Amino acid sequence: MNPNATIEITTKDTPEAVQPLVVENINKQHKGGIKANTDISLSVRPGEILGLLAPYGAGKMTLVRQITTELIPASGSI
């Protein structure tokens, strides 16, 4: 490989078209009344990296599933 070669990466999205991920007041309650998420809000701008750290059973995966639309939140918006 040529060390002086340049690689050009392009994307269809223009900077104006890239929107942040905004989660506002997400709530989810499982069967039996177990609350998985209560009033979670966050905003992640393009290029940012977000880490979720919490104990087992705290609702991290439930939040990810809500963001990816695998689960529908009881209330709030994405």
N, C-alpha and C positions, 0 to 999 in steps of 0.2 A: 504494500500500500504506500502511496506517495505521501510523505509527511507534510508536503506543501499543498496538498489538495484541499479544496474547500467543499463543504457540504451545505447545500441550501435546503432548508426545511420550510415548507409553506403549509398553510392551512386554509381551509375555506372560510373560517371565521375571521372576521375583521375584529379589531379590538372593541369596536362599538357594539358588535353582536354578542360578545362574551358577557354573560350575566353572572353575578355572584349567586352562590347557593344561600338562600335565606330561609331559615326555619323559624317560625314564630308560634310560641305557645302550644307545642305539640303535646298531646295527651293520648295515652293508650291504657286501657284496662283489659286484662285477660279474663277469661271465664273464671268464675269464683270470686270476682272482685279484686283480684291482685293487680295493683297499679304497677305498670311497667315504666311509664314515663309520665311525669307531671310537669306541665308548663316549661318545656325545654325550648329555648330560643338560642339561635346562633347564626352567624353570618360568615361565609368563607368566600373570599375574593379569588378570582382566577389566579393560579400560581401558588396560592397558599396551601399549606399542608396542615391538616387537623388531626390530632390524635385524641382518642377517647380512652381515658384511664378511669376505671372504677372497679369495684369488687364484682365477683361472680354474682349474677342475678340482678345487677343494677339497671338493666335495660339498654345496654350498649347495642346489642344486636337487634333489638326491637327498633331502636332509633334508626339504625342503618337500613333495616327492612322497610321502614316507613319512608325514608328518603328515596329509596329505589323503587317505591310503589308496590313492593311485595305485600306490605300490610297497609291498610288504610287507617290513618289516625282517627281517634274518636272526635277530636277537635283540634283546631290550629290550622296552620297553612305552611306549605312548602313552595 
